[in-house]
């Protein structure tokens, strides 16, 4: 054993092993997480480009001023992302809970149904987006279903090429794709509620609705917070669905913050401006998560 | 037979006979919802075997979901002619194996150090790692492209080390940034905490080093934690898209998801689109169906810990 380096506590092998074992992860985090975060802050006040012979220069808050005053696409992306988040959080969270209640019965073959509902979660979003592009197109599956069900009385629209239906179409598809994940989360929450509480409620003559309101829902509180926070963060990161299905169109109706950041920073190579957009995005996620955490604190 | 042992409801044996006759209506909503979740993938597999004209014609009826008409693997042959799909598949399998393999080692060691060892700085390290959980990758992705384009690397040319600049268009840019994962470390640390501390003390008395304790005692006892982390790491890497489209321009190094881009502009060739998307989806689905219990419980454990 080494002699004590510091006077009051010997540098034990335990101490050294701790440092050595955490070092690989710590170095990787420093390089690929902490440095990029700091770089986002620094680059956001410059006009640096991805590949450029000219040295970048300091721009102050110009990038942020540009985003809010001279970039209608950014404002559209902010609006679309917020609408998407506000609609999908209750939609996907609620549908997930509904599915969890549906799947939480003890009947033969229930696991097969759970597996089927979960299939979109393991399938890549790129593939799902391609499939839904076909489903939504003018001569696609959805319109053929609509005209079959109504015997030709109604005909759908070209969902993804219509400014008023493109974003709702992406919202519906995204809820469909993600709901299986939250079904499983809600289900594990449901299974932590002791059976004895339901028996007690039965003895007191509670209706099914009363059982849900006074036993199930209070028992799901920790799950609720997790579901809320994860759907919100995923919603703000919306990117693949609009990229594949609409490329932000028609007329910026489906452009999102991440899509816009990638288009400016990567396609147009304006890294500095994209860093500013990324920073605004990060602050938005941070503020919303802090507000949610505050609001969902135990009363 | 297939009912979950953890299912909350306990069936009452005295009601069995009367209940059995009334059980089938409960399947109606279950089947209805199942159709909603399965029809796009069913359509994808069936259409991948049909010519384009038939795909569009079949959309008007249930034939869209049935293996009927002129079936062939022509779409698959066309895809393999046009796109180096097998090469993409090999790239993805390599990248996934590397990220999962190195990730299990690096993150379990960190989890061990944070949950079972006493050392100065442990508290700070733990809070930094937990803080990184709130940074979505998308927020740093674009500045990170700029950063990896500048990173140095040592290459060996005829056994002589040479310093090169830039990680773009490599396998390492798809692997190394994703090895360390705060959530994996957190899951490992939680699991390791549940193993009795007395095992370490007994091994220390016998003269085992801390590293031996990790390797010979903790790792063999933590199979479920390793399985959970492997599954939770495997899926996002297999499905990753945003990062590779930005950092891998060279065709020979591309992963499978990026290959879908080859079909973005070919909207008339839906048969080929369906063949390619089936090709890259079938391996994951098979993997999922074989290990579905482990998949679902991994995802569920991710939620409970949050």
Interface residues (C-beta under 8 A of the other chain):
Chain A: X9 X13 X14 X15 X17 X18 X19 X21 X22 X24 X25 X26 X28 X29 X31 X32 X33 X34 X35 X36 X37 X39 X40 X43 X48 X50 X51 X99 X102 X103 X104 X105 X106 X107 X108 X109 X110 X111 X112 X113 X114 X115 X116 X117 X118 X119 X120 X121 X122 X123 X124 X125 X126 X127 X128 X130 X131 X132 X134 X135 X139 X140 X141 X144 X148 X176 X180 X181 X184 X185 X187 X188 X189 X190 X191 X192 X193 X195 X198 X223 X225 X226 X227 X229 X230 X233 X236 X237 X239 X240 X244 X258 X261 X262 X265 X266 X271 X274 X275 X278 X279 X281 X282 X285 X286 X289
Chain B: X1 X2 X3 X4 X6 X7 X8 X9 X10 X11 X23 X26 X27 X29 X30 X33 X34 X36 X37 X38 X39 X40 X41 X43 X44 X56 X59 X60 X61 X64 X106 X107 X109 X110 X112 X113 X114 X117 X118 X119 X120 X121 X122 X125 X128 X129 X132 X134 X135 X136 X138 X139 X140 X141 X142 X143 X144 X145 X146 X147 X149 X151 X176 X177 X178 X179 X180 X182 X185 X209 X210 X211 X214 X235 X238 X239 X241 X242 X246 X257 X260 X263 X264 X270 X273 X277 X280 X281 X284 X285 X288 X289 X292 X295 X296 X299 X300 X301 X302 X303 X304 X306
